[in-house]
Amino acid sequence: MRRIETALKHDGGLITGIFLWVDPSEEITPEEHYRIIMRLTAKEEVLEQPATEAAALALTETIGQEFEGINGVEIVDYQLVSEADFSLADMRTMLRWDYDYLSYRAGTPDDTAPAAT
């Protein structure tokens, strides 16, 4: 988690949200594992600029690889996607991971994706 926190402190402003689909959704035994699909969202303008897109992709890779190292977790897939390609249906089936406290310590975030309710 420290490596994820460090990466998010450095480039977390490029990402507007981290969304997780977790199966099963209930608590499991230590012998079982959770299957996770992760989507990191970014504004289109971030993905249109080669330098910021590269940084956002590197952050996605870092977070995905760190999640793969968590005992009891199987990462099925992780991707960086544009907010324009992340649907309301996606928001309804995925949980938003609240990492904002890492990226926006100085004040209220203006550029985060809305949380599902």
C-alpha positions in Angstrom: 0.0 0.0 0.0 2.9 2.4 0.6 4.1 2.1 -3.0 0.5 2.7 -4.2 0.3 5.7 -1.9 3.6 7.1 -3.1 2.6 6.7 -6.8 -0.8 8.4 -6.1 0.8 11.3 -4.2 3.1 11.9 -7.2 0.7 11.5 -10.2 -2.7 10.9 -8.6 -4.1 14.2 -10.0 -4.0 12.6 -13.5 -6.6 10.0 -12.4 -10.2 11.0 -11.6 -11.2 7.7 -10.1 -10.3 4.1 -9.4 -13.2 1.7 -9.7 -13.2 -2.0 -8.6 -15.5 -4.9 -9.5 -15.0 -7.4 -6.7 -16.1 -11.1 -6.8 -17.3 -12.3 -4.5 -18.8 -9.2 -2.9 -19.1 -10.9 0.5 -16.4 -11.7 3.0 -14.5 -14.9 2.2 -12.2 -17.4 4.1 -8.5 -16.9 4.1 -8.1 -19.8 1.7 -10.2 -18.2 -1.0 -9.3 -15.1 -3.0 -11.1 -12.1 -4.4 -11.2 -11.6 -8.2 -10.9 -7.9 -9.1 -11.4 -5.9 -12.3 -10.0 -2.4 -11.9 -10.7 0.7 -14.0 -8.8 3.9 -13.6 -10.5 6.9 -15.2 -8.9 10.0 -16.6 -10.2 13.1 -18.3 -10.0 13.1 -22.1 -7.5 16.0 -22.1 -5.1 13.9 -20.0 -5.2 11.1 -22.5 -4.9 13.5 -25.5 -1.4 14.7 -24.4 1.4 12.2 -24.8 3.3 13.2 -21.7 0.3 13.1 -19.3 -1.1 10.0 -21.0 2.2 8.2 -20.5 2.3 9.2 -16.8 -1.3 8.1 -16.3 -0.5 4.7 -18.0 2.6 4.3 -15.9 0.5 5.0 -12.7 -2.1 2.4 -13.9 0.6 -0.2 -14.4 2.1 0.5 -11.0 -1.2 0.2 -9.2 -2.2 -2.9 -11.1 1.0 -4.6 -10.4 0.9 -3.7 -6.7 -2.6 -5.1 -6.4 -1.4 -8.3 -8.0 1.0 -8.7 -5.1 -1.8 -8.6 -2.5 -2.3 -11.9 -0.8 -5.9 -13.2 -1.4 -6.4 -11.0 -4.5 -6.5 -12.0 -8.1 -6.4 -9.1 -10.6 -8.4 -10.3 -13.6 -7.9 -7.1 -15.5 -6.9 -3.4 -15.0 -7.1 -0.6 -17.5 -6.9 3.2 -17.8 -10.0 4.5 -19.5 -11.4 7.9 -20.5 -14.2 9.2 -18.4 -16.2 9.3 -21.7 -15.8 5.6 -22.1 -16.7 4.7 -18.5 -20.5 4.3 -18.4 -23.2 4.7 -15.8 -23.6 0.9 -16.0 -19.9 0.6 -15.1 -20.5 2.9 -12.1 -23.4 0.9 -10.9 -21.5 -2.4 -10.9 -18.1 -1.2 -9.6 -17.1 0.3 -6.3 -15.1 3.5 -6.2 -11.9 3.2 -4.2 -11.6 6.5 -2.2 -7.9 7.4 -2.6 -8.7 11.2 -2.7 -7.1 11.8 0.7 -3.8 10.9 -0.9 -4.0 13.2 -3.9 -5.9 16.1 -2.5 -4.5 16.8 1.0 -4.5 20.6 0.4 -8.2 21.0 -0.2 -11.4 19.7 -1.8 -10.9 17.9 -5.1 -12.5 19.5 -8.1 -11.5 16.9 -10.7 -12.6 13.6 -9.3 -15.2 11.3 -10.8 -18.5 11.2 -9.0 -19.0 8.4 -6.5 -21.7 5.8 -7.2 -24.6 5.9 -4.8 
